[in-house]
């Protein structure tokens, strides 16, 4: 809300007027319903649909990608609930470009246009909402592979460990070269006395990172939620596991228990997690105080760097130093240790 000179003010006012007139009750239209990492799942449960307005912010993008991840992972609380983005100022285009790129890279299987529906006018928003309520939300094409077995447990981290590194990455990408990099990163963390924290998925790069750390005798922890465990399973050999009820408290416990973060090749969930880190940094949240974030911008066989569109998006919305980019696997550990050393040097 940027005052009377806000170029999106009129179109937002028109949208709210039409929604209210059509019988919709509205959350957050004037900032009266603050949505945070700890209560976003409750807002999703309470809502019947989701509408995003022009003037996309990091927070808006985080919420939109969170809903998309919920569709992907068969979150029952999103069943049949439409999402519409009013993109009259084209401010959402860079975000859509990231999703298109990840679809081409193979980490997003669905077409985001089927789930995050766009509208060019406030009137079209209402028409789209009614259409989706009649036809429903598309099937994301994922199926459960088992039951959500598992309970939380903790093994103390060894006293000689330097800290914990959280690796956010894909649980679906099965390219052998990417999996090999994941195993090697897990191994490097273990031999350098760094704990490995992950989303505790058994498949894809996530499973490979855990495998590499466990295989090298490292302390390896993770968090997951029941409906995602049913899709991906749990890896073997975890030292600690934190079962959580939703993806937001899952992220929170991973952030709380980590001193640094590596963003490996991933999909919508990895974008969601990185945006959460950037929002916390901008808010100067104590959960992210001094914690380095390293984006592994790995080139594929064709020389296309994995995170270029996302880095371009963040460069215009984040502060210098919020993250660093590693273009090669060998650059990740030095970036982590340098970031941890800077954090230790800051007086308390």
Secondary structure, DSSP 8 states (H G I E B T S, - for coil): ---TT-TTHHHHHHHHHHHHHTT---SSTTS-S---TTTHHHHHHH-S-EEE-SS--HHHHHHHHHHHHHHHTT-GGGTT--EEEE-TT-TTHHHHHHHHHHHHHTS--S-GGGTEEEESSHHHHHHHHHHHHHH-----S----S------B-----TT--EEEEEE--SS---HHHHHHHHHHHHHHHHTTEEEEE---SSHHHHHHHHHHHHTT--EEEEEEHHHHHHH---S--SEEEEESSHHHHHHHHHHT-SEEEE-S--HHHHHHHHHHHHHHHTT-GGGTT-EEEEE--B-TTS-BTTHHHHHHHHTTS-TTS-EEESSTHHHHHHHHHHHHHHHHS--
